[in-house]
Amino acid sequence: MEQLNQLSIPVLAALIVLLAPLFSFFVSAIAGKRLRTGVPATVAISVSLVAAVFVFVRVWNREQIHEQLSWFQIGNNTFSAGILLNNLSAIMLLLVCVIALPVHIYSMKYMKGDPGIHRYWLYLSLFCFAMLGLVMADSLLLMYIGWELVGFASYLLIGFWFTKPAAIKANKKAFLINRIGDLGFLVGIAIIYTQFQTLDLVALFGDRGMVREALNNGLQWTYDEHTMPAIWLTVAGGAFFLGAMAKSAQFPFHIWLPDAMEGPTSVSSLIHAATMVAAGVFMLVRIAPLFDDQVLLLIGSVGAFTALMAATIALTQQDIKKILAFSTISQLGFMMVAIGIGQFGVAIFHLVTHAFFKCLLFLSAGAVIHEMQHLKAKHNLTIDPQDIRNMGGLKKYMPQTFRLTLVAALALAGLPLTAGYLSKDAILIFSFEWSEWQVAWWKLIPISLLITSALTAFYIARLVFKVFYGKLRLEENNKNVYQPHEAPKVMLFPMLFLGLCSLFPLFSYNPLIFEDTWLIKGFELPETLERVNIYHTVIPAAVNGLAIVMIFIAWRWYAKGRYPKVGLQGSLYRFSFSQWYLNLIYEKGLVKPLLGLSKILYAIDRVVIDGVVGAATGFIRSLANFAQWLDRYFVDAIVNGLGKGAFLMGGVLRGSRKGKIQYYIFSMFLVLLIVLFVGLKVFNP
């Protein structure tokens, strides 16, 4: 209790940030189905936001705050539970709350009338609590607990509509794939603890942390007389990256994220913006001093490949949410590249800007889907309300949603005056500067990012033009007249807020130069890169030029219907639409062989192992029956016979005690005969 009384005001505020959603979770759990409103959850996250703003003001660009309480002890090692507040945790706390509050407000209308609405608010509060706990944790153990809780909450939310088989399949897929990454996280923790006997983040990765000292020891990773080959440093870093690959949907573990769209769109916006998928990037930045050059190159390479792969897949998808899902995977690849080139602050900068415009894109998509579902129900249509081939012309009916979608799309494409322009340019420019010091092979990383940026402009323009331009395709297909309506104001106000946050003034007074951004200045920049002035001019021009060309092509194809004569249904189209056939490859090359192996093992278990066990059981049973027969008819017969003989002899001898002298004489005579008989046998053998 004395330790609690000594906590500083920012730490107490951070505890309020953390505990408010937890309180809402318990209120929802106790109320159960009686709670049909999201007011408690919305009030709780509002309280968290106010407290997070206070924490941010008190912590940003100031000395970090680290408070601990004793937790438990194993042997001589004491484990503590604490809160670590620095620039990284402060910006993440603020971001999670700033994104979560609009999603809560939006959900009050979007989820209205859902029969499972009480579960929705319960899961949403748990989700926010888990993510907030993850970002303020001061040890790898607490981070791991928050990490697992985020995964569990996302499992519940993805499968929220559990009566749909697709939703159940999606949440199981997400859960199982993330288990692979969680194993990597756990292995990394085990290696770190084995060497340093602590999981404290400050002790390990602080300015004078043990890991930083170990990195200076050359081929041997040594601390406090414990020596470990340097390869284990690489193994530990790779293990942590495995965890981030699964959580942040990097190749080859990205396949769960598009399927996770089976959950409510409001959930998708939160998962894709500032919580679930952002956890992997946050974790890597938190433990960044651990990574050596080999691991950083691995992170950058996987990120670049993932970004390009996901962008090519997003080009042809027809489900509006899946387009945005692959867009998220691609943008996460950009963040991974930023980490791989050592620009950790830039990775967080893009994480923050991406959170705003991607959340807005999902909420806008939700508004469109909400209206399409309304039309489907009202007119008894048999359509997929998420298929963009059923949309078109919604600019006329939903002008506010269109404008806000356009702002978010421009930010995603990285065009000027948006926050996305600043963060994406930062990654691209730094990656080209980094490539100046690399061999030819690694120079492909910035080039692939440039290509990915151009593809991003094309697929998001395709989405906008197919959804909002032309004529409503429902009218063309059904020859009926439909009247879609604008999204309700309760949904539009959160979207308007996110739209304003997607523009440059929130991050910099200069809309064209990322170096003036206050967020980047809050993180330590590596001194290894040398500024190459030409890149600061050429790269933005190339990005914008390619984006404009791609948007023009998309406009001709999808807004004007002037498709190329060669058509768009070739093998490359099918390759992209089938998501590089990766799900099929996993199904044919991994799932089915494992199922086949399991059947073989089951047959071996049933026929061979169970057969041997059954035969042994039969033999033992037969042996037991034989032993029982011997006991009953041989051993018992002898014992019973001796008993009966003794009983008979006793009867005879007992008869000699009847008081008649003739019986006594007869007994003496009989005994004398026995003695004589025995004596003769002994002395005359």
N, C-alpha and C positions, 0 to 999 in steps of 0.2 A: 504493500500500500504506500509505503514511503517512496518507492521508486516511481509510482504513478503520480504522486504529488509533485515530483521534481521534473516532470516532463515539460518541455518548452511549449510555448503557445502555438508555433507552427506544427509541432507534432500532434498536439491536441486537435488542431484544425484538420490535420491529415486523418486522424482517427475518426473525426466526424464524416469526412469524405467517404471513408471506408465503411463505417457502421450504419450510415443512413440507408443504403440499399439493403443491408442485412436486416435491419429493423423492418423495412417494407416486406422483405421476404417472409419473415415470421408472421407479420400481420396477415399477409395473403394466405399463408399456410393455415393459420388458426381460423380465419374467416371461411376459407374453402369456397364452395359454390355460392355462398351468400354475398361474396364480394364480386360484383359485376362491373365495377368501375376501376379505372386506372389512376384515380386521384391519389391514393396513398403512395403508389410507386412514383408518380410524377412529382409529388411534393418532396419525396425522399431524394430523388435525383436532383431536384432544384436546390435542396439544402446542400447536397454534395458539391454542386457547381459553385455556390457561393463560397463554401469553405475552400474549394480548389483554387478559386481566384485569389483568396487570401494567402494560401500557401504559395502560389506562384509569385505574388508580389513580394513576399517575405524571403523567397529562396532564390529567385532568378538572378544569376550573375553575382551571387553572394556565396559565402563559405557554406559548404554542405553541412547538413544537420543529420546526425546519426545518434539515435536513442535505442537502447536495448534493455530488455528484461531477461533475467535468467529463466530458462524454459525447462530443460531437463539435463541430466548428466549420465554419461556412459563411461565407466571407468574414471580416468582422470580428465576426460574431456567434457567440458560444459558447453551445451548448446544454448544459444540465446535467440529470442524472437525480438525483432526490432523493426524500425522504420528508417529508411535511408532517403533523405530528401536532398536532391541536387538538381541541376538544370534538366537532366534527362527525366527524372521522375516527376518533376514539377510540370514540365510541358506535357507529359503523358497523362498525368492526373487531370489536368485542365482539358486536354483533348478528349479523353473518354467521356467526361461529363458534358462538355459542349456538344458532342455528337449525340450522346444518349438522350439529352433533354428534348431536342426536336423530334427524335424518333419516338419518345414516349408520347409527346403531344400529338404527333401524326397518328400514332396507333390508336388513340382514343376514338378517332373516327373510322380509321381504316379497319379496325378489328371489331367494331361495334356489332353486336348481335351474334358474334361467334359463340357457339355453345360451350367452347372450352376457354372462354375469355379469362376465367379465374386462374387457370393454369398458365396462361400467357403472361400475366403480370407477375406471377410467382417465379417463372423461369427467367423473365427479363431482369428482375431484381437480383436473382442469384448470379446471373451472367455478369452484370455490372459489378457486383461485389467481388467476384472472382478476378476480373481484369484489374480492378483497382488494387486489390491485394497483391497481385502479381507485380505491378509496376512500382509499388512502394516497399516491397520486401527487401530486407537487408542481408539475406543469405540465400545460397543456392537451394537449401532445403525448403525455405518458405516460398521461393520462386517456383520450385517444383510442385508444391502443394497448390499454389494458385494456377499453375500451368495445367495440372490435371483437372482442377475444378472448372476452368474455362472450357476444357474439352468436354467435360460431362454436361455442363450447361448447354453448350452448343449442340450436343447430342439430343438433349431434350427439346430444344427449339427447332432443330431441323426436322425432327419427327413429331412436331406439334400436332399435325393432322394425322394421327396414328391410324386412322381408319383407311388411309390411302396406302396401298402396298408400296407405291413408289417412294413415299416419304419414309416408311420404315426401312426400305432397302437403302435409301440415301443416308439416313443417320447411322445405320450399322456400318456402311462403307466408310463414312467419315471417322467413326469411332475406331474401327480396326486399323485404318491406315495411320491414324494419329498414334495408335499404340506402338507402331514401329518407330516413329520419331521419338516417342516418350522413352523407349528403351535406350535410344542414343543419348538422350538427356541424362538418364540415370547412369549410364556407363561413364559419361563425362564427369558427373558428380563423384562417382566412386574413385576414378583416377585422381581427381583433385584432392579428395579427402585422404586417400592413401598416402599421397606425398606430403601434404601440408598440415594434415590433422585439424583442418578448420574449413568451414564453408562460408565464413563471413566475407561478404563482397568487398568491404573496405580493406580488410586484412589481405585479401588475395589480389585485388585489382586496383587498389588505391594508388595514389602518387608514389608511395613507398611500399607498395604491396609486395607480397612474396613472389607472385608470378612475374612481376616486372624485374625483380632481382634475379630470379631464375633464368630469365631470358638473356641476361648478360653473362652467363656462365659457359657459353660455347656448347660443346658437344654433350656435356653432362648437365642434366637439369638437377641442380643441387640446392637443398635448403636444410639448414639445421642438421647437418651430418647425414641427411637422407639423400641418396644419389639415385637418380633414375635416368636411363638413356633418353636423349633428347627426342627420340622418335615418339615417346609417350606424350610429349607436348603436342605433336601433330595429331596423334590418335585422339587425345582429349578434345582438341579443337574440332576435328572431324566428327566426333561423336555429338558434340553440341550442335554442330551444323546439321547433322542428320535430324535432330529434333526440330530445328527451324525449318528444314525442308518440308517436313510433313505438316507442321502447323501453318506455315506460310505458303503452302501449295506450290512448291518448286518441283520441277521434273526430277524423278519420275513419280512423285507422290502427289501431283496436282489433281489427279482424276476425281478426288472426292468433292472438290469445290463446286464444279458445275452442277453436280447432282444435288448439292446442298440447297439448290434453289427451290426444292420442294417445300421448304419452310415458308412462313409468311414473308412478303416482300420487305416489310419493316424490319424483320429479323435479318434478312439478307443485307440490308443497308448497314446495320450495326456491325455484323460480322465482317463485312468487306471494308468497312471504313476504319474503325479505331479499336477494334477488340480482337477477335479470334485470330485473323490472319496477320494482324500487326504484332501479335505477341512474339512471333519468331524473329522479326526484325529487331524489336526492342531487346529481346534476350541477347542477340548477337552483339548489339551495341553495348549492352551492359557489361559483357565479359570480353570486350574487344581486345584488351591487352594480352589475352591468352593466345591469340592467333598468330602463327608465324607466316612466313611468305608463302609456303606451300598451301596452307589452308586458305589464305586470302585469295590465292589464284584459283583454288577450287570454287570458292564462294562466287567470285566474279564470273568464272566460266559457266557455272550452272545458272547463275542469274541471267547472263546474256542469252544463253540458249533458251531458257524458259520464256524470257520476254519475247523473243522472236517467234518461237513455236506457238505461244498462246495468241499472239497477234495474227498469225496466219490462220489459226482456227476461227478466231472471231470474225474473220472476213465473210464467212458463209453461213453462220448460224442463223436460224430463223426465230428462235425463242429469245425474246427481248432480254430476259434475265440471264440467259446463258451467254449472250454477247457481252453483257456487263461482267459476268463472272470471269470469262476469259480475259477481259480487259484488266480485271483486278490481278489475275495471275501474271499478266504481262508487266503491269506496273510494279508489282512486288519484285519481279526480276530486275527492274531498274534499281530498286532499293538495294537488292543484293549486290549488284555491280558496284554501287557506291560504297558498300561495306568492303567489297573485295579490293577496291583501289585505295582503301584506307580513309575514305571521306565519310566518317561515321555521322558527323553533324549534317552533312548533305542528305544522307539516307533518312535521318529523322525529319529533315525539312520536307523531303518529298512525301514521307509518310503522313505528315500533318496536312500538307496541301491536298494530297490525294484523298485524305479522309473527308474533307469538305466536298469536293466536287464528285467523288464517287458516291457518297451518301446521298447527295442531291440527285444524281442520276438514278439511283435505285428508288428513291422516293417519287421521282417523276415517273419512272416506269410503273411504280405501284399505283399512281394516280390513273395512268392510262389503263392498266390491267383492271383496276377497280371499275372504271367506266365500261370496259369491254365485257366484264362479267355481268354488269347491270343490263347491258344490251342483250347478252346471251339469255339471261333469266327472263327478261321482259318479253322477248320475241321468240322464246323457245328455240334458240339456235343451237346447232351442233358444231360449235367451233372451239378452237383453243384460244382462250382470251390472251394468251401470252405470245401467240404467233404473229410476227410483224406482217406476214402476208395477208392477214385479215384487217390490218389497220390502213392508214393513209388518210390524208385530208383532215387530220385532227387539229391542225393549226387553226382552222376556222372555228372549231367548237371548243377548243381548250387553249386559248391564246396565252394565258398566264403560265400554264404548264409548259407550253412550247418555248416561251422566252427563257424560263428558268432552265429547261433542258438544254437550250442553246448555250447558255452561259457555262454550264457544266461541261458540255461537249467541247467548247473552245478551250476550256482549262485542260481537259484531258488531251486534246490535240497539241497543247503547248503553244498556243498563239498569244501574242502580246496583250498586255493589260490584264492578264489572268495570273493567279498564283501558280498554276501549273506551268506556265511559261518560265517563271523564275526557277522553280525547283528542277524541272526537266533540263533546262539549259545548264544548270549547275552540274548535273550528273554527266551530261554529254561533254561539256568543256573539260571538266576534270578528268574524264576517262581518256580523252584525246591527249591531254597533257601527260597523263600516266603512261600512255602507250609509247611516248617518246623514249622512255627508259626501258622498254621491253623488247624482246626479240620479235621477229616478224609475225610468228603465230599468234601472239597475244594482241597484236594490233587489230585482229578481227573483232575483238570485243567492242570497241567504240564504233566500228563500222556497222556491226550488227545492230547496235542501239540506234544508230541513225536510220537504218532501214526500218527498224521496228517503229520508230517515231512516225515515219511516213505512213506505214500500214495502219497505225493507230488513228491518224487523221482520216484515213479512208473508211475504216469500219464504223467509226462513230458518226461520220457524215452519212454513211449508208443507213444507219439506224434512224437518224433524224429525218432524212428525206423519205424513207419508207413509212415512217410512222406519221409524220406531220404534213407531208406534201402530197400533191396529187388529189385523187378522189378516194373517198372511203370505200375500200374494196368489198366490204360487206354489201354495199348497194350494187356494185357491179356484179357480184356473184349471186345475189338473191333478188335483184330487181325491185327491192323495197327501199323505202326512205327511212333512214334512222336519224335520230337527233341526240348525239352524245352531248354531255354537259361538262362544264368545267368542274375541276375538283373542288370539294368544299373548302371554305376558308380555314377551317381547323387544320387541314392538310396543306394548304398553300402557305400559311404563315411560317411554319418551320422550313419549308422549301425556300421561301424568300430569304430567310436568315442565312441558310447555307449558301444561297447564291451570292449574297454580299460577301461572305467569307471566302468565296472562291475567286474573288478579284484581288488585285495586287495591293491595294492600300492597307490591308490587314497585316502585311508582312514587310512592305518597303514603300518608301515615298518615291522611289525610282522604279518605274514599271519595266525598265529594260535591262537593268544591271543587278544580278543576283547578289553580288558582293556587298551591297548595301543592306541586305536583309538582316534584321535584328536576330532572327532565330539562328542563322548560321554563325553569327558572331558569338552566340552563347556556347559554342562547342569548340574544342581545341582542334585547330587545323594542322594536318601533318606538315612537317617542314621538308619532306623529301621531294615534293613536287616543285618544279620551277615554272613560273608563269610564262606562257607562250602567248603573246599578245594577239597573234594572228587568229588563234582559235576563238578568242572572245568576240571576234567580228565575223569570221567565216561560218562558224557553227550555227549561231542564231539565224544568220541569213539562209543557210542551207536548210535548217529545220523548217523555217517559215515558208521558204520557197517550195520545198517538197510537200508541205502540208497544204498549201494553196492549190498546187497541181492535183493532189489526191482528192481534195474536196471538190474541185471542178469536175474531175472525172466522175466522182460519185454523184454529183448533181446532174450531169448529163445522163447517167445510167438510170438513176433511181427517182429523180425528180421529174426529168423530161422523158424518160422511157426510151432513150436513144442507146440501146444496148449494142455492143460490137457484133459484127456479122458472124464472128467465129463462135458466138454463144458462150454461155457461162456454165455448162454442164459437163465439162471434160473430166479427165482423170484427176487433174489437180484440184478441181472443185470437189470431187468426191473424196479425195484425200483430206482436204480441209474440213469438209462437212462431217466426215466420219471421225474427226478429231485425231487425225494421223493414225487411225485404227488402233490407238493405244488400248482402249477398253477391250477391243477384240483380241489384241495380242495378249493382254493380261488374262482374258477369259480362256483363250485357247492354249496359251503357253504356260500359264501359272495355275489358274483356278481349276481347270479340268484335269491337268496332270496331278494336282494335289488331291482332288476328289478321287481320281483313279487310284492313286497310291493309298489313299485312306480305305478304299474298298478292298484293295489287295491285303492291306494290313488287317482289315476286319476279317477277311476270309482266313488269313493265317491264324488270327486269334481264335476264330470260331472252330476251324478244322484242326489245326496243328496243336496250338496251345491248349484250347479247350479239350481236344481229343486226348492229348497226353494227360492233362489233369483228370479227365473223365476216366481214362484207363487206370491211372494210378488210384483214383478213388474207388473204382470197382475192385481192384486187387486188394486194397486195404480193407474194403468192406468184406470181401471173401475171407481174408486172413482173420478178420475179427470174428466172423461167423464160425470159422474152424476153431479158433481159440475158445469161443463160447461153448462149442460142442465138447471139446476136450475137458473144459472146466466142469461142464454139467455131467457128462457121462463117464469120465475117467477120474478126475481129481475129486469131484464130489462123491463118486461111488466109493472110492477108497476111504475117504474121510468118514462118509456115512457108514461104511461097513465096519471100520474100526470102532466107531461109536456104538453101533449095534452089538458088536462082539463084547465090548466092555460092559454094555448094558446087561447082556445075557450073563456074563461072568459075575457081574455084581449081583444079579438076581440069584445065581446059584449060591454065591457066598453069603448073601443075605439070608438065604434059606437055612443056613447052618446055625443061625443065631435064634432058633425058635424055642430054646430051653429044654429040648429033649436030648438025653445023653447019647442015644444012638447016632444022632446027627453030628455031635461033637467027635465021637469015636471015628465015624466015617470021614470027617474032615481031617482029623489028625492022620488017619491012615493014608488018605489021598496026598497030603503034603509030604508024608514020609516017602511015598512012592516017587513023587516028583524029585525029591532030594536025592534019592538013591539013583534014579535014572540019570540025572544031571551029573552026579559024581562018577558014575560008571563011564559016561561019555568023556569026562574030563581026564580021568586017570587011565582009562583004557581006550585011547583013540583008535 
